[in-house]
Amino acid sequence: MPMNQLELDRHHELAAFLRSRRARLSPEQVGLPRGQRRRTPGLRRAEVALLAGVTPEWYTWLEQGRDIHVSVQFLESLARALQLDANERAHLFLLAHRQPPPVETFFPTTISPTLHQFLTHLGTIPACVFDPRLNVIAWNAASRVVFGYSATMLERERNLIWRLFTHPLINQGSKEWEELARVYLAQFRVGYGRFIEDPWWTTQIAELSQISRAFRELWARHDVLNMSEGRKSMQHPLVGELIFDFLWLQTVDSSDLRLLIHTPQNNSGTTEKIERLLACESK
């Protein structure tokens, strides 16, 4: 049965994507000898087929945009052979299977200089960047003086869920805390669903379940939701109550990074208190 135009366009897009990823790799990058008489940059089709564990004919058909069906295992092998990052891997699956990869592998993420600069320029607005595990991986000065983040902290101490359920200064049991815990834990479960084969999650969940009754009870609800904004108040040990409107933002260049911004609520005195904290730190 002939393909319709939409299917034809999808196959052609997949073929063009594969050719572009193949062209950017050299034989040396994948552990193959360069050889002689290489007229064009990048890997040959036969070399990609060898790395992916399929016949050259099969891979050639895929690059020609033919209507062939490929397995998840083949796409995973192809993603490794072409050294695709997480976004490229997802794009490959969407083009080939019209759906995202069934199980994702966690990769440590990096922060661009532009995002670092953005955090710095927010001034008295605490902001930080989270990975899918809800580990804080970047923060600005306001976030440091308000929440205490530092480069010397262990990863676990910079995990939003771990801090929420174990930090001695957090007022657990209040109505506001319960709402935040429910929302953040539901987001944590979304990440767990994506990376369920990653043993990090099993260890984290088991240890939190052992030491926190509140975690056990909320985790048992199996809530999965995504709240992008809300209100939050906290007691800072030096300046007292701070009141924020918080906002979650998704970065465009990496779907694995999320930005959490705490905007001081108007007429709450929060901005002035953060200014005092920043001034004390600079002395």
C-alpha positions in Angstrom: 0.0 0.0 0.0 1.6 3.3 -1.0 2.4 5.8 1.7 0.4 9.0 2.1 2.1 12.4 1.9 2.4 12.8 5.7 4.1 9.4 6.1 6.3 10.1 3.2 7.4 13.4 4.7 8.1 11.7 8.0 10.3 9.0 6.4 12.1 11.7 4.4 12.7 13.7 7.6 14.1 10.6 9.3 16.4 9.9 6.4 17.7 13.5 6.4 18.2 13.5 10.1 20.2 10.2 10.0 22.4 11.5 7.2 23.1 14.7 9.1 24.1 12.8 12.3 26.3 10.4 10.3 28.1 13.3 8.6 29.2 14.9 11.8 31.1 11.9 13.1 34.6 10.9 12.1 35.8 7.2 12.1 38.3 8.1 14.8 35.4 9.3 17.1 33.8 5.9 17.0 37.0 3.8 17.1 37.2 2.9 13.4 40.3 3.4 11.1 40.0 6.3 8.7 41.2 4.3 5.6 41.8 5.6 2.2 39.8 7.5 -0.5 37.2 9.0 1.8 35.6 11.7 -0.4 33.1 13.1 2.0 33.2 13.9 5.7 31.6 11.7 8.3 30.9 8.0 8.5 29.9 5.7 5.7 26.6 3.9 5.8 28.3 0.6 6.1 30.2 1.9 9.1 27.0 3.0 10.9 25.4 -0.4 10.1 28.5 -2.1 11.6 28.2 -0.1 14.8 24.5 -0.6 15.1 24.7 -4.3 14.4 22.6 -4.5 11.2 23.3 -5.2 7.6 24.4 -2.3 5.3 21.3 -2.9 3.1 18.9 -2.5 6.1 20.5 0.8 7.2 20.6 2.1 3.6 16.9 1.5 3.2 16.2 3.5 6.4 18.4 6.4 5.1 16.6 6.2 1.7 13.2 6.9 3.4 11.7 3.5 2.7 8.7 2.3 4.5 10.3 -0.3 6.8 9.6 -1.1 10.5 12.4 -1.0 13.0 12.5 -2.3 16.6 13.1 -0.3 19.7 16.4 -2.3 20.2 17.6 -1.2 16.8 16.8 2.4 17.4 18.7 2.3 20.7 21.7 0.7 19.0 21.5 3.4 16.3 21.3 6.2 18.9 24.5 4.8 20.5 26.2 4.4 17.2 25.5 8.0 16.1 26.3 9.3 19.6 23.0 11.1 19.9 22.2 13.1 23.0 19.0 12.9 24.9 17.1 15.3 22.7 18.3 13.8 19.5 17.4 10.3 20.8 13.9 11.4 21.5 13.7 13.0 18.0 14.8 9.7 16.4 12.1 7.8 18.2 9.4 10.3 17.3 10.3 10.2 13.6 10.7 6.4 13.5 7.9 5.3 15.9 5.8 8.4 16.3 6.3 8.2 20.0 9.0 9.0 22.6 11.5 6.4 23.8 9.8 3.9 26.1 12.4 4.2 28.8 15.0 7.0 29.1 18.5 6.8 30.5 19.5 9.5 32.9 22.4 11.7 31.7 24.0 14.4 33.8 23.1 17.7 32.3 25.1 20.9 31.8 24.2 24.5 32.2 24.8 26.9 29.4 26.7 30.2 30.0 23.6 32.1 28.9 21.5 30.4 31.6 24.2 31.1 34.2 24.2 34.7 33.2 20.4 34.9 33.5 20.5 33.5 37.0 23.1 36.1 38.0 21.1 39.0 36.6 18.0 38.2 38.6 19.5 40.0 41.6 17.2 39.6 44.7 15.0 37.0 43.0 16.1 33.5 44.1 16.4 31.2 41.2 17.9 27.7 40.6 18.0 25.0 38.0 16.9 21.4 38.7 17.7 18.2 36.8 15.0 15.4 36.4 16.0 14.0 39.9 15.1 17.4 41.4 18.7 18.0 42.3 19.7 21.6 42.3 22.6 21.9 39.8 22.8 25.8 39.5 21.7 28.7 41.6 22.2 32.4 42.0 23.4 34.5 45.0 19.9 35.2 46.2 19.0 31.5 46.2 22.3 30.8 48.1 21.5 33.2 51.0 17.9 32.2 51.2 18.1 28.5 50.8 21.7 27.8 51.7 22.8 26.1 48.6 26.6 25.8 48.2 29.1 24.0 46.0 30.4 22.0 49.0 27.0 20.3 49.7 26.6 16.7 48.8 24.2 15.9 46.0 21.6 14.5 48.5 21.6 17.8 50.4 20.8 19.6 47.2 17.9 17.4 46.3 14.6 19.2 46.6 12.7 16.1 47.9 15.3 15.1 50.4 15.5 18.6 51.8 11.7 18.9 51.9 11.3 15.7 54.0 14.4 15.8 56.2 15.6 19.4 56.7 15.2 20.3 60.4 14.3 23.9 59.7 11.4 23.1 57.4 8.1 23.3 59.1 6.6 20.0 58.2 2.9 19.4 58.9 1.7 22.8 58.1 -1.1 23.1 55.5 1.3 25.0 53.1 4.0 22.5 53.5 1.7 19.6 52.8 0.6 21.3 49.6 4.1 21.9 48.4 5.2 18.4 49.4 2.3 16.9 47.4 3.1 19.0 44.3 6.9 18.5 44.4 6.5 14.8 45.1 4.1 14.3 42.2 6.7 15.9 40.0 9.3 13.6 41.5 7.1 10.6 40.5 7.0 11.9 36.9 10.8 11.7 36.8 10.7 8.3 38.4 8.4 7.1 35.7 10.8 8.3 33.0 13.9 6.7 34.6 12.4 3.8 36.5 15.3 1.5 35.6 17.8 3.9 37.2 18.8 2.4 40.6 19.3 5.9 42.0 15.5 6.3 42.3 15.1 3.0 44.1 17.7 3.9 46.7 16.4 7.4 47.2 12.8 6.2 47.6 13.7 3.4 50.0 15.8 5.6 52.3 13.2 8.4 52.4 10.4 5.8 53.1 12.5 4.5 56.0 13.2 7.9 57.7 10.0 9.9 56.9 6.5 8.9 57.6 5.2 11.9 55.7 7.1 10.7 52.6 5.7 7.2 52.9 2.1 8.4 53.2 2.3 10.9 50.3 4.3 8.5 48.1 1.5 5.9 48.5 -1.0 8.2 46.9 0.7 7.9 43.5 -0.1 11.5 42.5 1.2 12.6 39.2 0.7 16.2 38.4 2.5 19.3 37.2 1.8 22.7 38.9 3.8 25.5 37.3 3.2 28.2 39.9 2.1 29.0 43.4 2.8 30.8 46.7 5.3 29.9 49.3 6.4 31.3 52.7 9.3 30.3 54.8 11.0 31.2 58.0 14.7 32.3 57.5 16.8 31.9 60.6 18.3 35.4 60.2 15.6 37.6 58.8 12.3 35.9 59.6 9.4 35.3 57.3 10.0 35.4 53.5 7.0 35.3 51.1 7.3 34.3 47.5 5.3 33.6 44.4 7.1 30.7 42.7 7.2 29.8 39.0 8.5 26.7 37.3 9.9 27.2 33.7 11.1 24.6 31.2 14.3 25.3 29.3 14.0 25.0 25.5 17.5 23.7 24.8 17.2 20.8 27.2 13.9 19.2 28.2 15.7 17.7 31.3 16.3 21.1 33.0 13.7 23.1 34.9 14.1 26.6 36.3 12.4 27.5 39.7 12.1 31.2 40.3 10.9 32.6 43.6 9.6 36.2 43.1 9.4 38.2 46.4 5.7 39.0 47.0 4.9 42.7 46.7 4.8 44.7 49.9 5.9 41.7 52.0 9.4 43.1 52.9 10.9 40.0 51.4 13.0 41.9 48.8 14.5 44.2 51.5 15.4 41.2 53.7 17.2 39.5 50.8 19.1 42.7 50.1 20.2 42.6 53.8 21.3 39.0 53.5 23.3 39.7 50.3 24.9 42.8 51.9 26.0 40.8 55.0 27.5 38.1 52.7 29.5 40.6 50.8 31.1 42.1 53.9 
